[in-house]
Structures are given as structure tokens and as C-alpha cells.
């Protein structure tokens, strides 16, 4: 594959996989895993450098980690609904959004 086509293809793959942030270095710091190699040259060309699933998820791991935080905020707003009905409605919207529009 020509170099320009390869570069364009790698940019399209980053956009399609929602991999906007490079979290590989942070992954290595947090999990301290041993080095592993890609399954093959084709996997490495597509950006899957290791066999670790969490490392290959890239920046898609960040929204998954924030789900408990948003659930806690939603439950806090729901519990404040006793004092202010608008807070209860906000909490309901957060919880419903996370259940039906999110990844839960």
C-alpha cells in the first residue's frame, strides 16, 4: 500500500474507532503489564499493537469508567427530589439517559 494511502487509512481508522486520545502510555503506567506483541503484521498495521483488550480499546475505555460517576450524580439528584422537584427530574433524566441511551 502506498504511504499516503496508508496514512489516510490510519486516520480514518482512528475516527471510525473513536480513538481520539492516546491512552497507551497511561495504560502501561496504571496496569504495569508485561510487553506483548501483536497477533500479526496486519493487526499491528491497524493499530492493535498488543493482545491486551483494555489497551486496544484505547480512549473508548474512558466513557465506560465514567458511568459509575454519572450514576452516582443521578442518584444524588434523585434523592434531592424530595426537597426540589426540579432536582428529581434532573436525576430521572440522567438515570434514564444512562440506561437507554448509554452503555448500560
ROSE-4610 file (N, C-alpha, C; in Angstrom, 1 decimal, always signed):
// ROSE-4610
residu = [X/X/X/X/X/X/X/X/X/X/X/X/X/X/X/X/X/X/X/X/X/X/X/X/X/X/X/X/X/X/X/X/X/X/X/X/X/X/X/X/X/X/X/X/X/X/X/X/X/X/X/X/X/X/X/X/X/X/X/X/X/X/X/X/X/X/X/X/X/X/X/X/X/X/X/X/X/X/X/X/X/X/X/X/X/X/X/X/X/X/X/X/X/X/X/X/X/X/X/X/X/X/X/X/X/X/X/X/X/X/X/X/X/X/X/X/X/X/X/X/X/X/X/X/X/X/X/X/X/X/X/X/X/X/X/X/X/X/X/X/X/X/X/X/X/X/X/X/X/X/X/X/X/X/X/X/X/X/X/X/X/X/X/X/X/X/X/X/X/X/X/X/X/X/X/X/X/X/X/X/X/X/X/X/X/X/X/X/X/X/X/X/X/X/X/X/X/X/X/X/X/X/X/X/X/X/X/X/X/X/X/X/X/X/X/X/X/X/X/X/X/X/X/X/X/X/X/X/X/X/X/X/X/X/X/X/X/X/X/X/X/X/X/X/X/X/X/X/X/X/X/X/X/X/X/X/X/X/X/X/X/X/X/X/X/X/X/X/X/X/X/X/X/X/X/X/X/X/X/X/X/X/X/X/X/X/X/X/X/X/X/X/X/X/X/X/X/X/X/X/X/X/X/X/X/X/X/X/X/X/X/X]
num = [1/1/1/2/2/2/3/3/3/4/4/4/5/5/5/6/6/6/7/7/7/8/8/8/9/9/9/10/10/10/11/11/11/12/12/12/13/13/13/14/14/14/15/15/15/16/16/16/17/17/17/18/18/18/19/19/19/20/20/20/21/21/21/22/22/22/23/23/23/24/24/24/25/25/25/26/26/26/27/27/27/28/28/28/29/29/29/30/30/30/31/31/31/32/32/32/33/33/33/34/34/34/35/35/35/36/36/36/37/37/37/38/38/38/39/39/39/40/40/40/41/41/41/42/42/42/43/43/43/44/44/44/45/45/45/46/46/46/47/47/47/48/48/48/49/49/49/50/50/50/51/51/51/52/52/52/53/53/53/54/54/54/55/55/55/56/56/56/57/57/57/58/58/58/59/59/59/60/60/60/61/61/61/62/62/62/63/63/63/64/64/64/65/65/65/66/66/66/67/67/67/68/68/68/69/69/69/70/70/70/71/71/71/72/72/72/73/73/73/74/74/74/75/75/75/76/76/76/77/77/77/78/78/78/79/79/79/80/80/80/81/81/81/82/82/82/83/83/83/84/84/84/85/85/85/86/86/86/87/87/87/88/88/88/89/89/89/90/90/90/91/91/91/92/92/92/93/93/93/94/94/94/95/95/95/96/96/96/97/97/97/98/98/98/99/99/99/100/100/100/101/101/101/102/102/102/103/103/103/104/104/104]
x = [+0.8/+0.0/+0.9/+0.6/+1.4/+1.4/+2.4/+2.5/+1.3/+1.0/-0.1/-1.5/-1.7/-3.0/-3.0/-1.8/-1.7/-2.0/-1.4/-1.7/-3.1/-3.8/-5.2/-6.0/-5.7/-6.4/-6.3/-5.1/-4.9/-5.7/-5.8/-6.6/-8.1/-8.6/-10.0/-10.2/-9.3/-9.5/-9.6/-8.8/-8.9/-10.2/-10.8/-12.1/-13.2/-13.1/-14.1/-14.1/-13.0/-12.9/-13.0/-13.3/-13.5/-12.2/-11.1/-9.8/-9.1/-9.6/-9.1/-8.0/-7.9/-6.8/-5.9/-4.6/-3.6/-3.5/-4.1/-4.0/-3.1/-2.3/-1.4/-0.3/+0.2/+1.2/+0.6/-0.6/-1.3/-1.6/-2.1/-2.4/-1.2/+0.0/+1.2/+1.6/+1.3/+1.7/+0.7/-0.6/-1.5/-1.5/-1.5/-1.6/-0.3/+0.8/+2.2/+2.2/+1.7/+1.7/+3.0/+3.2/+4.4/+4.2/+5.3/+5.2/+4.6/+3.7/+3.2/+3.2/+3.3/+3.3/+2.0/+1.8/+0.5/+0.4/-0.8/-1.0/-0.4/-0.3/+0.3/+0.6/+1.2/+1.5/+0.3/-0.8/-2.0/-2.7/-2.7/-3.2/-2.4/-1.1/-0.2/-0.4/-0.7/-0.9/-2.2/-3.2/-4.5/-4.5/-3.4/-3.3/-3.5/-3.6/-3.7/-2.3/-1.6/-0.2/+0.0/-1.0/-0.8/-2.0/-1.9/-3.0/-3.9/-3.6/-4.4/-5.7/-6.8/-8.1/-8.3/-8.0/-8.2/-7.3/-6.1/-5.1/-5.6/-6.1/-6.6/-7.9/-8.6/-9.9/-9.5/-8.4/-8.0/-8.8/-9.2/-10.0/-11.4/-11.9/-13.3/-13.4/-12.3/-12.4/-12.8/-12.5/-12.8/-14.3/-15.2/-16.6/-17.1/-16.6/-17.0/-16.7/-15.5/-15.1/-15.9/-16.5/-17.2/-18.7/-19.2/-20.6/-20.9/-20.1/-20.5/-20.5/-19.7/-19.7/-21.0/-21.4/-22.7/-23.9/-23.8/-24.9/-25.0/-23.9/-23.9/-24.5/-24.1/-24.7/-26.2/-26.6/-28.1/-28.8/-28.2/-28.9/-28.9/-27.9/-27.8/-29.0/-29.1/-30.2/-31.5/-31.7/-33.0/-33.3/-32.3/-32.6/-32.9/-32.3/-32.7/-34.1/-34.7/-36.0/-37.1/-36.8/-37.8/-37.9/-36.8/-36.8/-37.1/-36.7/-36.9/-37.3/-38.5/-39.0/-38.1/-37.5/-36.7/-35.4/-34.9/-33.7/-34.1/-35.2/-35.7/-35.8/-36.3/-36.5/-35.1/-34.2/-32.8/-32.2/-32.4/-31.8/-32.5/-33.8/-34.5/-34.0/-33.7/-33.2/-31.8/-31.0/-29.6/-29.7/-30.5/-30.6/-31.2/-32.3/-32.9/-31.9/-31.2/-30.3/-29.2/-28.7/-27.6/-28.1/-29.4/-29.9/-30.3/-30.9/-31.5/-30.6/-29.9/-29.1/-27.6/-27.2/-25.8/-25.5/-24.5/-23.9/-24.5/-25.4/-25.9/-27.1]
y = [-1.2/+0.0/+1.2/+2.2/+3.4/+4.2/+4.9/+5.6/+6.6/+7.3/+8.3/+7.6/+6.5/+5.8/+5.1/+4.7/+4.1/+5.1/+6.3/+7.4/+7.8/+7.9/+8.3/+7.2/+5.9/+4.8/+4.8/+5.1/+5.1/+6.2/+7.4/+8.5/+8.1/+7.5/+7.0/+6.0/+5.1/+4.0/+4.7/+5.7/+6.4/+7.1/+7.6/+8.3/+7.2/+6.2/+5.1/+4.4/+4.2/+3.5/+4.5/+5.7/+6.7/+6.8/+6.6/+6.6/+7.9/+8.9/+10.3/+10.6/+9.9/+10.2/+9.0/+9.2/+8.2/+7.8/+6.7/+6.3/+5.2/+4.8/+3.7/+3.9/+5.1/+5.3/+5.3/+5.8/+5.8/+4.4/+3.6/+2.2/+1.4/+1.7/+1.0/+1.4/+2.7/+3.1/+2.5/+2.5/+2.0/+0.5/-0.2/-1.7/-2.4/-1.8/-2.4/-3.8/-4.0/-5.3/-5.6/-6.8/-7.2/-6.9/-6.7/-6.4/-7.6/-7.3/-8.4/-7.8/-8.7/-8.3/-8.5/-7.9/-8.0/-9.5/-9.9/-11.2/-11.4/-10.4/-10.4/-9.1/-9.0/-7.8/-7.0/-7.6/-6.9/-6.3/-7.0/-6.4/-5.1/-5.2/-4.1/-2.9/-3.2/-2.1/-1.4/-2.1/-1.5/-0.8/-0.9/-0.2/-1.1/-2.4/-3.3/-3.9/-3.1/-3.5/-4.6/-4.8/-5.8/-6.8/-7.8/-8.7/-8.4/-7.3/-6.8/-6.1/-6.6/-6.0/-4.6/-4.3/-2.9/-1.9/-2.4/-1.5/-1.2/-2.2/-2.0/-1.2/-1.1/-0.3/+1.2/+1.6/+3.0/+3.9/+5.0/+6.0/+5.6/+4.5/+4.1/+3.6/+3.3/+2.9/+4.0/+5.3/+6.4/+6.6/+6.6/+6.7/+5.6/+4.4/+3.3/+3.5/+4.1/+4.3/+5.4/+6.3/+7.4/+7.1/+5.9/+5.5/+5.5/+4.9/+4.9/+6.3/+7.2/+8.6/+9.3/+9.1/+9.7/+9.1/+7.8/+7.1/+7.7/+7.9/+8.5/+9.9/+10.7/+12.0/+12.0/+11.0/+10.9/+10.5/+9.6/+9.1/+10.3/+11.1/+12.2/+13.2/+13.5/+14.4/+13.8/+12.5/+11.9/+12.0/+11.8/+11.9/+13.3/+14.3/+15.7/+16.0/+15.1/+15.4/+15.6/+15.1/+15.3/+16.8/+17.5/+18.9/+19.8/+19.4/+20.2/+19.3/+19.5/+18.6/+18.7/+19.9/+20.0/+19.2/+19.0/+18.2/+16.7/+16.3/+14.9/+14.7/+15.7/+15.5/+15.4/+16.2/+16.1/+14.8/+14.3/+12.9/+11.9/+12.0/+11.0/+11.0/+12.2/+12.3/+11.7/+11.9/+11.4/+9.8/+9.3/+7.8/+7.2/+7.8/+7.2/+7.4/+8.5/+8.6/+7.6/+7.3/+6.3/+4.9/+4.6/+3.3/+3.0/+4.0/+3.7/+4.3/+5.4/+6.0/+5.7/+5.2/+4.9/+3.5/+3.1/+1.7/+0.7/+1.1/+0.2/-0.5]
z = [+0.0/+0.0/+0.0/-0.8/-0.8/+0.5/+0.8/+2.1/+2.3/+1.3/+1.5/+1.8/+1.1/+1.3/+2.7/+3.1/+4.4/+5.5/+5.3/+6.3/+6.4/+5.2/+5.2/+5.8/+5.5/+6.1/+7.6/+8.1/+9.6/+10.3/+9.6/+10.1/+10.1/+9.1/+9.0/+10.1/+10.3/+11.4/+12.7/+13.0/+14.3/+14.5/+13.4/+13.5/+13.7/+12.9/+13.0/+14.3/+14.9/+16.2/+17.4/+17.2/+18.3/+19.2/+18.6/+19.3/+19.2/+19.9/+19.8/+20.7/+21.8/+22.8/+22.8/+22.9/+23.0/+24.5/+24.9/+26.3/+26.6/+25.6/+25.7/+26.8/+26.9/+28.0/+29.4/+29.5/+30.8/+31.2/+30.2/+30.4/+31.0/+30.4/+30.8/+32.2/+32.6/+33.9/+35.0/+34.7/+35.6/+35.8/+34.8/+34.9/+35.0/+34.6/+34.6/+34.1/+32.9/+32.2/+31.5/+31.3/+30.5/+29.0/+28.3/+26.9/+26.1/+25.2/+24.4/+22.9/+22.0/+20.6/+20.0/+18.8/+18.1/+17.6/+17.3/+16.8/+15.4/+14.6/+13.3/+12.8/+11.6/+11.0/+10.6/+10.2/+9.8/+11.0/+12.1/+13.4/+13.8/+13.7/+14.0/+13.1/+11.8/+10.9/+11.2/+11.7/+12.1/+13.4/+14.2/+15.5/+16.7/+16.5/+17.6/+17.9/+18.7/+18.9/+20.0/+20.8/+21.9/+21.8/+22.7/+22.8/+24.0/+24.7/+25.9/+25.4/+25.7/+25.2/+25.7/+27.0/+27.5/+26.8/+26.6/+25.9/+24.5/+23.8/+22.4/+22.3/+23.4/+23.4/+23.3/+23.7/+23.5/+24.4/+23.8/+24.5/+24.8/+24.2/+24.5/+25.9/+26.6/+28.0/+28.9/+28.5/+29.4/+29.7/+28.6/+28.9/+29.8/+29.6/+30.4/+31.9/+32.1/+33.5/+34.2/+33.4/+34.0/+34.3/+33.8/+34.1/+35.5/+36.4/+37.9/+38.4/+38.0/+38.4/+38.0/+36.8/+36.4/+37.1/+37.3/+38.1/+39.5/+40.1/+41.5/+41.5/+40.5/+40.4/+40.1/+39.3/+39.0/+40.3/+41.1/+42.3/+43.3/+43.4/+44.3/+43.9/+42.6/+42.2/+42.5/+42.3/+42.6/+44.1/+44.9/+46.4/+46.8/+46.1/+46.4/+45.9/+45.1/+44.6/+45.7/+46.9/+48.0/+48.3/+48.2/+48.5/+47.4/+46.2/+45.0/+43.8/+43.3/+42.3/+41.0/+40.8/+39.6/+39.7/+40.9/+41.1/+40.8/+41.2/+41.0/+39.5/+38.8/+37.3/+36.6/+37.1/+36.5/+36.8/+38.0/+38.3/+37.5/+37.3/+36.5/+35.1/+34.5/+33.1/+33.0/+34.0/+34.0/+34.0/+34.9/+35.1/+33.8/+33.3/+32.1/+30.9/+30.8/+29.7/+29.8/+31.0/+31.1/+30.8/+31.2/+30.9/+29.5/+28.8/+27.5/+26.4/+26.6/+25.6/+25.8/+26.9/+27.2/+27.0/+27.7/+27.5/+28.5/+29.4/+30.4/+29.8]
